[in-house]
Amino acid sequence: KIILILACKIENVLMSMQMKQRDFVTIADLSKEKIQYLIDLSQEFEKHPNRELLKGKVIASLFFEPSTRTRLSFETAANRLGARIIGFSDAKATSVSKGETLKDTILMVANYADVIVMRHYIEGAAQYASEVSPVPIINAGDGAHMHPSQCMLDLYSIYKTQGTLENLNIYLVGDLKYGRTVHSLIMAMRHFNPTFHFIAPKELAMPNEYKLYCKNHGIKFQEHTAFNEKVIADADIIYMTRVQKERFSDLMEYERVKDVYILKNDMLGNVKANMRILHPLPRVNEIAYDVDDNPHAYYIQQAQNGLYARQALFCDVLGITLEDVKKDKTI
Ligand code: CP
């Protein structure tokens, strides 16, 4: 009898392991193979974005912070895959304004949806949500910490434009202190032998924890405060970032640094032929509008790649494989 009870318990544990949801909360634990796999999956969706692979599923889109691209591209991804969407883009219009906790909000929404996409202003909120949620959580940005779905579209954009992720010179420019997209990119690129150039004023320098991360993972980097034609001549990717006003406690400091680096068309005369300019957007003032028509500008296409990368993520957290997508007959 004891053996039978033990066997039942082991079976329950194994079943719960098999059923364990696949959250997408951080980029830090993604293997090189998994990154390549998600890129391959994104490529499939770029070939055919309209499929019924998520028919019957409900996606919850919970945005506790403002967003244009991330929210709309996740929602477009869900729509193009045949899912339906619930959610909010203004938490003030929900019971959060009455004091409902994040735990209770997540448990309620998990009653209704198959996947929860969440952006939150608190660092670590997505990890916490994944620990309490019975359905997969996709982190759509948590404070100044991580933006892993942006990272997947950045990797896809780099791969598409350079033909590889290996051995690239990547220049990260602007707000490297608060910019969660650059922090995620450093972690993801650890597999691909990059050389990073961190260009930031001292107030917005790359935090020591990420420099330590580079050292511990053998990632080469140099730091600069100058941003000019000479410094960027060797770049394969220039990744511009916005100075994140909403993260400053001292607005005078923001005023001092907000326009410190502006990429202008006349700085691009000597760059490598295949160099591409990325920006997670929104831009404020850091890329002059005269750059938009330069063939090196790629930030608008980059945002479009977000649709395909996020379609790939929905499938992955729901256990729909590349093989399933290739066999899909719903196109
Ligand atoms: N890149 C990005 O996160 O943009 P949004 O804030 O508009 O979603």
Boltz pocket constraint, residues with backbone or C-beta under 6 A from the ligand:
constraints:
  - pocket:
      binder: B
      contacts: [[A, 66], [A, 67], [A, 68], [A, 69], [A, 70], [A, 71], [A, 140], [A, 141], [A, 150], [A, 280], [A, 281], [A, 282]]
      max_distance: 6.0
